[in-house]
Amino acid sequence: MYWTGYRPWLAFGNGAASFVDRVRFSRPGSLVKYYDYVKGDCKKIQPRESDFDMAKTITMCQLRTNSGLNLNALKDYMTVQ
């Protein structure tokens, strides 16, 4: 799912990164900072990715796959959002 560039995913634990509702966020890598994050810092609001940033991410991620960039899917995703 990660390599599509636009499907949501959740990851948990130290240093894990997630992507939900056009918001990317990651958890601290150190155990002490992760504990603080879970206690309250994780409620911090993250900005949603702009259309331009989403297009860049989708392009970059899909070019890393065997099937390459699907321009129709990119166009469809950008017009629906």
N, C-alpha and C positions, 0 to 999 in steps of 0.2 A: 504494500500500500504506500509505503514511503516514496518509492520511485515514481509514482504517478505525479506527485507534486501537489495534489489537491485533495486527496481523500484524507479524512480525519483519522488520527490515531492517538492513543493514550499510552504512555510509558510511565513506569513507577520506579522509584529508587534513586540512589545517588547518581547525579549526572544525566538522568534520563530526560529526553526531550519529547514533547507532545505537540500536536497540531489539531486544534478544535475551533470550528467557526471562524476560520481565517485568522486565528491567533496562534502564534508559535511561542512556546515557553519551555524552559528547561529548569531542572532542579539542580541545586548546588552539588558539587562533587564531593566535598568533605562531609563527613558524618556530623560534625558539630554544626556546620552551616545548614545542612539538610534538616537537622532536628529543629533549629530556629525557624526554618522555612515552613515546616509542617505546623509549628506552634502558632503561626500567624502571618508570616511574611508572604505566604502563598496566596493571600487574598488580594495582593497588589494587582491592579488592573493592567493588562497588557494591551497595546494598540493592535487593532486589526490590520492585516496587510492590505495595502492599496492594490488596485487592479494591476498597476504596472509591476509591483513586487510579486504578485501572484503569477503574472505572465512570465516573469524572469525565472521564478522558482520552478514552475511547471516545465518550462523549456529546458532548464539546466538538469532537472531530475530525469526527464524522459530521454534526453540525449545520452544518458548513462545506461540505458537499457538496450537489449538486443533489438527490440522493435522500433526504437527511435521515437522521434517527436510525431505525435498525431495532431496535425494542424486542425482537423475538423473537431476533435475533442476539445482542443484549446479554445477554438472559436466558440463552440457550444457552451463551454464552462464560463467564458467571459461574458457572454450575452445573457446567461441565466442569472448570474450574480448581480 
